Amino acid sequence: MAGLTHFDAKGDAHMVDVSDKPATARVAVAEGYVKMSRKTFDIIIEGRAKKGDVTGVARLAGIMGAKRTPDLIPLCHPLPITRAAVEITPEPDLPGVRIEATVKTGGQTGVEMEALTAVSIAALTVFDMVKAVEKTMIITGIRVILKDGGKSGRYEAT
């Protein structure tokens, strides 16, 4: 278990002690996609979903998800999130939508999990809002594309 910070010397899971770490500016950006049929894509883009504004509701759900991450992921620290933004972009070539979440904090640990949770919850919300039209949608490609701040510095996906 060497190098895995969420396990103690006995191999038991524990919350990492960050009390001695300095608070620094941190940011994480994650992305993901919901692939769907052209018919479902058109319903979303044209605002014809029976449940309402799919991208607007999914954007809010993603932001709420970022804020609730420590309630969902057992060993995540509750953090003072200073920014949570979710952008949902139509991708006609998929067809589907691209979801990007940006989360910032001035804290003692990073916000990668919050950004990933925001994307995941937004994608699940898109699925939920149009599943009556299509149950075969695919949620895919959820990953961190940028992380900056803290001891490990900057990471950008290639």
N, C-alpha and C positions, 0 to 999 in steps of 0.2 A: 504493500500500500504506500510505499515511499513516493513522495511527491503529490499525493492526493490530500488536499488540505481538509476535507470534510470527514476524515477518519482519524481517530486518536491512535496512540501506540498499540492498543489492543485490537484495533481494527473496527472499533465501534464508531458509528456515525455521530458527529457532533457539529454544533454551530461553531464556525471559526471565530476566534477572539480577535476582533479588529480594534480593540480599545487603545492600543498603542500606535496605531497607524494614523498619520496626519490626514486631516480632511483636505481633499484636493478637488479641483474641477474635473468632472468625469462625464463622458458622453458615450453612448452606444447607439448604433443604428443597425436595425435588422430588416430583412425583407422576406417576402414569401409570395406565393401565387395561388390563385384559385382558377383552375382550368375548367371550362364548361363548354357546352354546345353553343353554336352561333345563336340559336333561338333564345337560350337563357341569357346570353350576353346582351342581345338586343333588348330583352325585357328590362334588364338592369339599366342599361344606358339610356333607354327611352323613358325611364321612370314609370314603367307599367307593372311593377311588382305589387301584388295584392296587399302585402304587408307594409308597403310604404317605401321610403327612400333608403334603398339598400346600402349605398355607400355612406350616407350620412349616419345611419344607425350603426353600421360597422365601425366607422371612425370613432364614434363615442364609446362603443363597446371596447375597442382597442385601448383607448385612453384609460377607461375604467379598469381594464385588465392590468395595465402597467401599474396602476396604483394599488392593486390587490395582490400583486405577485407574492409577497411573503405569506399570504393566506393560502396560496395554492402550492407553493414549492416549500417543503418543510424546513430546509436549512438556509433559506434566504433571509437576509437581514431586512427589517423595515427601514426604508431610506426616505430622507426628505427629498422627494422628487421635485425639481425646480422647473422641469419642462417635460411634457409628454405630448408628442404630436404624431398623428397617423395620417398618411397620405394614401389614397386609393386611386390608382391610375388605370383606366381602361387599356387593355392590350389586345387590340383586334386580331393580331396574328396568332394568339394562343388558341382560340379566343378565351378571354378571361380578364382577371384584374391582377395587378401588382400591388402589393401592400408594403409600405415602408413605414417603420416606426422609429422615431428619434426620442431618446430619453436622456435627460441630464440630471445631475445632482452635484452638490458640493459636499461629498461625504467621504467615508473611510473605506468604502468598497464600491466596486463597479456596478453598472446598471445593465449589463448584457441580458440578464434574465428578464428584467422588466421590458426591454425592447423585444425580446423573443416572445414573451407572453402577450404583449400588445399585438404583434403580428398574428399570433395563433388565435387569439380571441376575436380579432377582426375577421380573420378567415372563416372561423367557425360561425360567426354571425352572418356573413355572406351566404354560407351554405344553408344555415337555418332559414333565412328569409326567402330563399327561392327553391328549397328542397321539394316543394309541391310540384314544381315545374320539372326539376331534374334531380335525381338521386345519385347520378353517376359523376358528379363533379369531383375533381381531384385537388386536394390541398397539397402543395408541394414546394420544395425549395426554401424552406424556412431556415435562415442562417444569419449569423452576425456578419455584417459587411464592413463595419467600422467600430472600433473601440479605442478610446483615447483617455489618458489620465491614469494616475496611480503608478505604482512601482514598475509594472511591466510595460508601460509606455503605450505607443500607438500600434494598432493592428488594422490593416486594411485588406479585405479579401481581394483576390485577383480574379 
